[in-house]
Amino acid sequence: MQQVIDVPECDFCHSIDLILFYDKPSGLIVQCAECGYSRVPANVHLSSDSITLLAG
């Protein structure tokens, strides 16, 4: 059965403290503020109000 995730979390440590930022070579990146794990964001990351957006 598929589970709906209301708040996105880190795939590695399951923290909900995530940062969304833009990197020129890689594009959009979601990074965990606790462990530093980063990945390409999914739709759930882009539509979340709980993620900090860093604009530079």
mmJSON file of the N, C-alpha and C atoms, coordinates in Angstrom:
{"data_MODEL":{"atom_site":{
"group_PDB":["ATOM","ATOM","ATOM","ATOM","ATOM","ATOM","ATOM","ATOM","ATOM","ATOM","ATOM","ATOM","ATOM","ATOM","ATOM","ATOM","ATOM","ATOM","ATOM","ATOM","ATOM","ATOM","ATOM","ATOM","ATOM","ATOM","ATOM","ATOM","ATOM","ATOM","ATOM","ATOM","ATOM","ATOM","ATOM","ATOM","ATOM","ATOM","ATOM","ATOM","ATOM","ATOM","ATOM","ATOM","ATOM","ATOM","ATOM","ATOM","ATOM","ATOM","ATOM","ATOM","ATOM","ATOM","ATOM","ATOM","ATOM","ATOM","ATOM","ATOM","ATOM","ATOM","ATOM","ATOM","ATOM","ATOM","ATOM","ATOM","ATOM","ATOM","ATOM","ATOM","ATOM","ATOM","ATOM","ATOM","ATOM","ATOM","ATOM","ATOM","ATOM","ATOM","ATOM","ATOM","ATOM","ATOM","ATOM","ATOM","ATOM","ATOM","ATOM","ATOM","ATOM","ATOM","ATOM","ATOM","ATOM","ATOM","ATOM","ATOM","ATOM","ATOM","ATOM","ATOM","ATOM","ATOM","ATOM","ATOM","ATOM","ATOM","ATOM","ATOM","ATOM","ATOM","ATOM","ATOM","ATOM","ATOM","ATOM","ATOM","ATOM","ATOM","ATOM","ATOM","ATOM","ATOM","ATOM","ATOM","ATOM","ATOM","ATOM","ATOM","ATOM","ATOM","ATOM","ATOM","ATOM","ATOM","ATOM","ATOM","ATOM","ATOM","ATOM","ATOM","ATOM","ATOM","ATOM","ATOM","ATOM","ATOM","ATOM","ATOM","ATOM","ATOM","ATOM","ATOM","ATOM","ATOM","ATOM","ATOM","ATOM","ATOM","ATOM","ATOM","ATOM","ATOM","ATOM","ATOM"],
"id":[1,2,3,4,5,6,7,8,9,10,11,12,13,14,15,16,17,18,19,20,21,22,23,24,25,26,27,28,29,30,31,32,33,34,35,36,37,38,39,40,41,42,43,44,45,46,47,48,49,50,51,52,53,54,55,56,57,58,59,60,61,62,63,64,65,66,67,68,69,70,71,72,73,74,75,76,77,78,79,80,81,82,83,84,85,86,87,88,89,90,91,92,93,94,95,96,97,98,99,100,101,102,103,104,105,106,107,108,109,110,111,112,113,114,115,116,117,118,119,120,121,122,123,124,125,126,127,128,129,130,131,132,133,134,135,136,137,138,139,140,141,142,143,144,145,146,147,148,149,150,151,152,153,154,155,156,157,158,159,160,161,162,163,164,165,166,167,168],
"type_symbol":["N","C","C","N","C","C","N","C","C","N","C","C","N","C","C","N","C","C","N","C","C","N","C","C","N","C","C","N","C","C","N","C","C","N","C","C","N","C","C","N","C","C","N","C","C","N","C","C","N","C","C","N","C","C","N","C","C","N","C","C","N","C","C","N","C","C","N","C","C","N","C","C","N","C","C","N","C","C","N","C","C","N","C","C","N","C","C","N","C","C","N","C","C","N","C","C","N","C","C","N","C","C","N","C","C","N","C","C","N","C","C","N","C","C","N","C","C","N","C","C","N","C","C","N","C","C","N","C","C","N","C","C","N","C","C","N","C","C","N","C","C","N","C","C","N","C","C","N","C","C","N","C","C","N","C","C","N","C","C","N","C","C","N","C","C","N","C","C"],
"label_atom_id":["N","CA","C","N","CA","C","N","CA","C","N","CA","C","N","CA","C","N","CA","C","N","CA","C","N","CA","C","N","CA","C","N","CA","C","N","CA","C","N","CA","C","N","CA","C","N","CA","C","N","CA","C","N","CA","C","N","CA","C","N","CA","C","N","CA","C","N","CA","C","N","CA","C","N","CA","C","N","CA","C","N","CA","C","N","CA","C","N","CA","C","N","CA","C","N","CA","C","N","CA","C","N","CA","C","N","CA","C","N","CA","C","N","CA","C","N","CA","C","N","CA","C","N","CA","C","N","CA","C","N","CA","C","N","CA","C","N","CA","C","N","CA","C","N","CA","C","N","CA","C","N","CA","C","N","CA","C","N","CA","C","N","CA","C","N","CA","C","N","CA","C","N","CA","C","N","CA","C","N","CA","C","N","CA","C","N","CA","C","N","CA","C","N","CA","C"],
"label_alt_id":[null,null,null,null,null,null,null,null,null,null,null,null,null,null,null,null,null,null,null,null,null,null,null,null,null,null,null,null,null,null,null,null,null,null,null,null,null,null,null,null,null,null,null,null,null,null,null,null,null,null,null,null,null,null,null,null,null,null,null,null,null,null,null,null,null,null,null,null,null,null,null,null,null,null,null,null,null,null,null,null,null,null,null,null,null,null,null,null,null,null,null,null,null,null,null,null,null,null,null,null,null,null,null,null,null,null,null,null,null,null,null,null,null,null,null,null,null,null,null,null,null,null,null,null,null,null,null,null,null,null,null,null,null,null,null,null,null,null,null,null,null,null,null,null,null,null,null,null,null,null,null,null,null,null,null,null,null,null,null,null,null,null,null,null,null,null,null,null],
"label_comp_id":["MET","MET","MET","GLN","GLN","GLN","GLN","GLN","GLN","VAL","VAL","VAL","ILE","ILE","ILE","ASP","ASP","ASP","VAL","VAL","VAL","PRO","PRO","PRO","GLU","GLU","GLU","CYS","CYS","CYS","ASP","ASP","ASP","PHE","PHE","PHE","CYS","CYS","CYS","HIS","HIS","HIS","SER","SER","SER","ILE","ILE","ILE","ASP","ASP","ASP","LEU","LEU","LEU","ILE","ILE","ILE","LEU","LEU","LEU","PHE","PHE","PHE","TYR","TYR","TYR","ASP","ASP","ASP","LYS","LYS","LYS","PRO","PRO","PRO","SER","SER","SER","GLY","GLY","GLY","LEU","LEU","LEU","ILE","ILE","ILE","VAL","VAL","VAL","GLN","GLN","GLN","CYS","CYS","CYS","ALA","ALA","ALA","GLU","GLU","GLU","CYS","CYS","CYS","GLY","GLY","GLY","TYR","TYR","TYR","SER","SER","SER","ARG","ARG","ARG","VAL","VAL","VAL","PRO","PRO","PRO","ALA","ALA","ALA","ASN","ASN","ASN","VAL","VAL","VAL","HIS","HIS","HIS","LEU","LEU","LEU","SER","SER","SER","SER","SER","SER","ASP","ASP","ASP","SER","SER","SER","ILE","ILE","ILE","THR","THR","THR","LEU","LEU","LEU","LEU","LEU","LEU","ALA","ALA","ALA","GLY","GLY","GLY"],
"label_asym_id":["A","A","A","A","A","A","A","A","A","A","A","A","A","A","A","A","A","A","A","A","A","A","A","A","A","A","A","A","A","A","A","A","A","A","A","A","A","A","A","A","A","A","A","A","A","A","A","A","A","A","A","A","A","A","A","A","A","A","A","A","A","A","A","A","A","A","A","A","A","A","A","A","A","A","A","A","A","A","A","A","A","A","A","A","A","A","A","A","A","A","A","A","A","A","A","A","A","A","A","A","A","A","A","A","A","A","A","A","A","A","A","A","A","A","A","A","A","A","A","A","A","A","A","A","A","A","A","A","A","A","A","A","A","A","A","A","A","A","A","A","A","A","A","A","A","A","A","A","A","A","A","A","A","A","A","A","A","A","A","A","A","A","A","A","A","A","A","A"],
"label_entity_id":["1","1","1","1","1","1","1","1","1","1","1","1","1","1","1","1","1","1","1","1","1","1","1","1","1","1","1","1","1","1","1","1","1","1","1","1","1","1","1","1","1","1","1","1","1","1","1","1","1","1","1","1","1","1","1","1","1","1","1","1","1","1","1","1","1","1","1","1","1","1","1","1","1","1","1","1","1","1","1","1","1","1","1","1","1","1","1","1","1","1","1","1","1","1","1","1","1","1","1","1","1","1","1","1","1","1","1","1","1","1","1","1","1","1","1","1","1","1","1","1","1","1","1","1","1","1","1","1","1","1","1","1","1","1","1","1","1","1","1","1","1","1","1","1","1","1","1","1","1","1","1","1","1","1","1","1","1","1","1","1","1","1","1","1","1","1","1","1"],
"label_seq_id":[1,1,1,2,2,2,3,3,3,4,4,4,5,5,5,6,6,6,7,7,7,8,8,8,9,9,9,10,10,10,11,11,11,12,12,12,13,13,13,14,14,14,15,15,15,16,16,16,17,17,17,18,18,18,19,19,19,20,20,20,21,21,21,22,22,22,23,23,23,24,24,24,25,25,25,26,26,26,27,27,27,28,28,28,29,29,29,30,30,30,31,31,31,32,32,32,33,33,33,34,34,34,35,35,35,36,36,36,37,37,37,38,38,38,39,39,39,40,40,40,41,41,41,42,42,42,43,43,43,44,44,44,45,45,45,46,46,46,47,47,47,48,48,48,49,49,49,50,50,50,51,51,51,52,52,52,53,53,53,54,54,54,55,55,55,56,56,56],
"pdbx_PDB_ins_code":[null,null,null,null,null,null,null,null,null,null,null,null,null,null,null,null,null,null,null,null,null,null,null,null,null,null,null,null,null,null,null,null,null,null,null,null,null,null,null,null,null,null,null,null,null,null,null,null,null,null,null,null,null,null,null,null,null,null,null,null,null,null,null,null,null,null,null,null,null,null,null,null,null,null,null,null,null,null,null,null,null,null,null,null,null,null,null,null,null,null,null,null,null,null,null,null,null,null,null,null,null,null,null,null,null,null,null,null,null,null,null,null,null,null,null,null,null,null,null,null,null,null,null,null,null,null,null,null,null,null,null,null,null,null,null,null,null,null,null,null,null,null,null,null,null,null,null,null,null,null,null,null,null,null,null,null,null,null,null,null,null,null,null,null,null,null,null,null],
"Cartn_x":[0.829,0.0,0.882,0.505,1.286,0.975,2.012,1.862,1.998,1.104,1.157,2.007,3.001,3.886,3.458,2.997,2.573,3.764,4.796,5.991,7.172,7.867,9.03,10.119,10.873,11.95,13.185,14.327,15.603,15.543,16.011,16.028,17.028,18.021,19.083,18.789,18.526,18.34,16.9,16.022,14.588,14.286,15.203,14.954,14.008,13.211,12.325,12.901,14.123,14.791,15.563,14.878,15.461,15.61,16.597,16.873,16.844,16.133,16.075,16.927,17.887,18.72,19.045,19.566,19.919,21.432,21.964,23.385,23.545,24.393,24.505,24.767,25.744,26.0,24.91,24.304,23.37,21.903,21.576,20.188,19.663,18.375,17.772,18.251,18.541,19.035,18.274,17.905,17.362,18.448,18.786,19.828,19.292,19.653,19.282,20.183,19.584,20.357,21.071,20.626,21.246,22.433,22.247,23.316,24.025,23.442,24.08,23.762,22.94,22.568,21.815,22.179,21.514,21.064,20.03,19.473,18.675,18.288,17.418,16.024,15.348,14.04,12.957,11.981,10.802,9.655,8.522,7.38,6.961,7.052,6.671,7.559,8.816,9.728,9.351,9.007,8.733,7.421,6.474,5.172,5.055,6.111,6.059,6.307,5.559,5.768,6.816,7.239,8.153,9.624,9.928,11.32,11.801,12.988,13.603,14.155,13.838,14.328,15.443,16.621,17.757,17.89,17.775,17.925,19.213,19.979,21.261,21.573],
"Cartn_y":[-1.165,0.0,1.239,2.234,3.459,4.372,5.014,5.907,7.341,8.209,9.623,10.337,11.096,11.826,13.289,13.786,15.179,16.122,15.701,16.519,15.739,16.289,15.578,15.421,14.343,14.089,13.599,13.664,13.198,11.684,11.223,9.79,9.042,9.741,9.101,9.076,10.267,10.331,10.617,10.841,11.084,12.388,13.345,14.668,15.424,16.337,17.149,18.552,18.793,20.081,20.095,20.463,20.422,21.82,21.988,23.263,23.03,23.895,23.832,24.966,24.639,25.685,25.359,26.364,26.218,26.241,25.258,25.151,25.196,26.069,26.225,24.917,24.119,22.887,21.828,21.751,20.663,21.049,22.325,22.763,22.792,22.502,22.509,21.321,21.568,20.545,20.679,19.56,19.526,18.943,19.653,19.198,19.155,18.107,17.963,18.856,19.656,20.555,19.803,18.59,17.82,16.984,16.163,15.245,15.669,16.607,17.081,16.288,15.233,14.43,15.312,15.244,16.073,15.223,15.69,14.977,15.941,15.478,16.241,16.232,17.386,17.425,16.712,16.164,15.565,16.574,16.267,17.175,17.477,16.507,16.716,17.761,17.865,18.873,20.269,20.383,21.685,22.292,21.464,21.977,22.118,21.86,21.878,23.277,23.621,24.895,24.782,23.56,23.339,23.398,23.546,23.562,25.0,25.261,26.587,26.778,27.903,28.208,29.24,28.877,29.803,30.389,31.696,32.37,33.189,33.061,33.753,34.559],
"Cartn_z":[0.0,0.0,0.0,-0.782,-0.893,0.29,0.829,1.968,1.495,1.94,1.59,2.642,2.182,3.083,3.085,4.24,4.346,4.437,5.166,5.35,4.791,3.792,3.254,4.307,4.191,5.144,4.407,5.087,4.555,4.335,3.202,2.899,3.774,4.293,5.063,6.564,7.161,8.62,9.042,8.097,8.322,9.05,8.998,9.557,8.628,9.184,8.344,8.132,8.603,8.456,7.136,6.043,4.704,4.124,3.269,2.608,1.101,0.383,-1.076,-1.623,-2.486,-3.071,-4.517,-5.218,-6.626,-6.773,-7.473,-7.754,-9.273,-9.804,-11.257,-12.003,-11.607,-12.366,-12.197,-11.018,-10.73,-10.809,-10.717,-10.695,-9.27,-9.103,-7.767,-6.954,-5.682,-4.76,-3.441,-2.848,-1.487,-0.601,0.487,1.394,2.82,3.535,4.938,5.778,6.661,7.511,8.63,8.953,10.035,9.566,8.532,8.125,6.837,6.078,4.867,3.615,3.722,2.56,1.569,0.298,-0.704,-1.873,-2.548,-3.694,-4.553,-5.719,-6.608,-5.984,-5.933,-5.287,-6.089,-5.382,-5.988,-5.874,-6.47,-6.406,-4.978,-4.083,-2.692,-2.02,-2.43,-1.878,-2.375,-3.646,-4.242,-3.764,-3.366,-2.942,-1.428,-0.689,0.768,1.324,2.382,3.073,4.159,4.481,5.606,5.209,3.926,3.462,3.344,3.851,3.742,2.334,1.711,0.365,0.479,-0.006,-0.023,-1.42,-1.523,-2.805,-2.762,-3.823,-3.777,-4.945],
"occupancy":[1.0,1.0,1.0,1.0,1.0,1.0,1.0,1.0,1.0,1.0,1.0,1.0,1.0,1.0,1.0,1.0,1.0,1.0,1.0,1.0,1.0,1.0,1.0,1.0,1.0,1.0,1.0,1.0,1.0,1.0,1.0,1.0,1.0,1.0,1.0,1.0,1.0,1.0,1.0,1.0,1.0,1.0,1.0,1.0,1.0,1.0,1.0,1.0,1.0,1.0,1.0,1.0,1.0,1.0,1.0,1.0,1.0,1.0,1.0,1.0,1.0,1.0,1.0,1.0,1.0,1.0,1.0,1.0,1.0,1.0,1.0,1.0,1.0,1.0,1.0,1.0,1.0,1.0,1.0,1.0,1.0,1.0,1.0,1.0,1.0,1.0,1.0,1.0,1.0,1.0,1.0,1.0,1.0,1.0,1.0,1.0,1.0,1.0,1.0,1.0,1.0,1.0,1.0,1.0,1.0,1.0,1.0,1.0,1.0,1.0,1.0,1.0,1.0,1.0,1.0,1.0,1.0,1.0,1.0,1.0,1.0,1.0,1.0,1.0,1.0,1.0,1.0,1.0,1.0,1.0,1.0,1.0,1.0,1.0,1.0,1.0,1.0,1.0,1.0,1.0,1.0,1.0,1.0,1.0,1.0,1.0,1.0,1.0,1.0,1.0,1.0,1.0,1.0,1.0,1.0,1.0,1.0,1.0,1.0,1.0,1.0,1.0,1.0,1.0,1.0,1.0,1.0,1.0],
"B_iso_or_equiv":[0.0,0.0,0.0,0.0,0.0,0.0,0.0,0.0,0.0,0.0,0.0,0.0,0.0,0.0,0.0,0.0,0.0,0.0,0.0,0.0,0.0,0.0,0.0,0.0,0.0,0.0,0.0,0.0,0.0,0.0,0.0,0.0,0.0,0.0,0.0,0.0,0.0,0.0,0.0,0.0,0.0,0.0,0.0,0.0,0.0,0.0,0.0,0.0,0.0,0.0,0.0,0.0,0.0,0.0,0.0,0.0,0.0,0.0,0.0,0.0,0.0,0.0,0.0,0.0,0.0,0.0,0.0,0.0,0.0,0.0,0.0,0.0,0.0,0.0,0.0,0.0,0.0,0.0,0.0,0.0,0.0,0.0,0.0,0.0,0.0,0.0,0.0,0.0,0.0,0.0,0.0,0.0,0.0,0.0,0.0,0.0,0.0,0.0,0.0,0.0,0.0,0.0,0.0,0.0,0.0,0.0,0.0,0.0,0.0,0.0,0.0,0.0,0.0,0.0,0.0,0.0,0.0,0.0,0.0,0.0,0.0,0.0,0.0,0.0,0.0,0.0,0.0,0.0,0.0,0.0,0.0,0.0,0.0,0.0,0.0,0.0,0.0,0.0,0.0,0.0,0.0,0.0,0.0,0.0,0.0,0.0,0.0,0.0,0.0,0.0,0.0,0.0,0.0,0.0,0.0,0.0,0.0,0.0,0.0,0.0,0.0,0.0,0.0,0.0,0.0,0.0,0.0,0.0],
"pdbx_formal_charge":[null,null,null,null,null,null,null,null,null,null,null,null,null,null,null,null,null,null,null,null,null,null,null,null,null,null,null,null,null,null,null,null,null,null,null,null,null,null,null,null,null,null,null,null,null,null,null,null,null,null,null,null,null,null,null,null,null,null,null,null,null,null,null,null,null,null,null,null,null,null,null,null,null,null,null,null,null,null,null,null,null,null,null,null,null,null,null,null,null,null,null,null,null,null,null,null,null,null,null,null,null,null,null,null,null,null,null,null,null,null,null,null,null,null,null,null,null,null,null,null,null,null,null,null,null,null,null,null,null,null,null,null,null,null,null,null,null,null,null,null,null,null,null,null,null,null,null,null,null,null,null,null,null,null,null,null,null,null,null,null,null,null,null,null,null,null,null,null],
"auth_seq_id":[1,1,1,2,2,2,3,3,3,4,4,4,5,5,5,6,6,6,7,7,7,8,8,8,9,9,9,10,10,10,11,11,11,12,12,12,13,13,13,14,14,14,15,15,15,16,16,16,17,17,17,18,18,18,19,19,19,20,20,20,21,21,21,22,22,22,23,23,23,24,24,24,25,25,25,26,26,26,27,27,27,28,28,28,29,29,29,30,30,30,31,31,31,32,32,32,33,33,33,34,34,34,35,35,35,36,36,36,37,37,37,38,38,38,39,39,39,40,40,40,41,41,41,42,42,42,43,43,43,44,44,44,45,45,45,46,46,46,47,47,47,48,48,48,49,49,49,50,50,50,51,51,51,52,52,52,53,53,53,54,54,54,55,55,55,56,56,56],
"auth_comp_id":["MET","MET","MET","GLN","GLN","GLN","GLN","GLN","GLN","VAL","VAL","VAL","ILE","ILE","ILE","ASP","ASP","ASP","VAL","VAL","VAL","PRO","PRO","PRO","GLU","GLU","GLU","CYS","CYS","CYS","ASP","ASP","ASP","PHE","PHE","PHE","CYS","CYS","CYS","HIS","HIS","HIS","SER","SER","SER","ILE","ILE","ILE","ASP","ASP","ASP","LEU","LEU","LEU","ILE","ILE","ILE","LEU","LEU","LEU","PHE","PHE","PHE","TYR","TYR","TYR","ASP","ASP","ASP","LYS","LYS","LYS","PRO","PRO","PRO","SER","SER","SER","GLY","GLY","GLY","LEU","LEU","LEU","ILE","ILE","ILE","VAL","VAL","VAL","GLN","GLN","GLN","CYS","CYS","CYS","ALA","ALA","ALA","GLU","GLU","GLU","CYS","CYS","CYS","GLY","GLY","GLY","TYR","TYR","TYR","SER","SER","SER","ARG","ARG","ARG","VAL","VAL","VAL","PRO","PRO","PRO","ALA","ALA","ALA","ASN","ASN","ASN","VAL","VAL","VAL","HIS","HIS","HIS","LEU","LEU","LEU","SER","SER","SER","SER","SER","SER","ASP","ASP","ASP","SER","SER","SER","ILE","ILE","ILE","THR","THR","THR","LEU","LEU","LEU","LEU","LEU","LEU","ALA","ALA","ALA","GLY","GLY","GLY"],
"auth_asym_id":["A","A","A","A","A","A","A","A","A","A","A","A","A","A","A","A","A","A","A","A","A","A","A","A","A","A","A","A","A","A","A","A","A","A","A","A","A","A","A","A","A","A","A","A","A","A","A","A","A","A","A","A","A","A","A","A","A","A","A","A","A","A","A","A","A","A","A","A","A","A","A","A","A","A","A","A","A","A","A","A","A","A","A","A","A","A","A","A","A","A","A","A","A","A","A","A","A","A","A","A","A","A","A","A","A","A","A","A","A","A","A","A","A","A","A","A","A","A","A","A","A","A","A","A","A","A","A","A","A","A","A","A","A","A","A","A","A","A","A","A","A","A","A","A","A","A","A","A","A","A","A","A","A","A","A","A","A","A","A","A","A","A","A","A","A","A","A","A"],
"auth_atom_id":["N","CA","C","N","CA","C","N","CA","C","N","CA","C","N","CA","C","N","CA","C","N","CA","C","N","CA","C","N","CA","C","N","CA","C","N","CA","C","N","CA","C","N","CA","C","N","CA","C","N","CA","C","N","CA","C","N","CA","C","N","CA","C","N","CA","C","N","CA","C","N","CA","C","N","CA","C","N","CA","C","N","CA","C","N","CA","C","N","CA","C","N","CA","C","N","CA","C","N","CA","C","N","CA","C","N","CA","C","N","CA","C","N","CA","C","N","CA","C","N","CA","C","N","CA","C","N","CA","C","N","CA","C","N","CA","C","N","CA","C","N","CA","C","N","CA","C","N","CA","C","N","CA","C","N","CA","C","N","CA","C","N","CA","C","N","CA","C","N","CA","C","N","CA","C","N","CA","C","N","CA","C","N","CA","C","N","CA","C","N","CA","C","N","CA","C"],
"pdbx_PDB_model_num":[1,1,1,1,1,1,1,1,1,1,1,1,1,1,1,1,1,1,1,1,1,1,1,1,1,1,1,1,1,1,1,1,1,1,1,1,1,1,1,1,1,1,1,1,1,1,1,1,1,1,1,1,1,1,1,1,1,1,1,1,1,1,1,1,1,1,1,1,1,1,1,1,1,1,1,1,1,1,1,1,1,1,1,1,1,1,1,1,1,1,1,1,1,1,1,1,1,1,1,1,1,1,1,1,1,1,1,1,1,1,1,1,1,1,1,1,1,1,1,1,1,1,1,1,1,1,1,1,1,1,1,1,1,1,1,1,1,1,1,1,1,1,1,1,1,1,1,1,1,1,1,1,1,1,1,1,1,1,1,1,1,1,1,1,1,1,1,1]
}}}
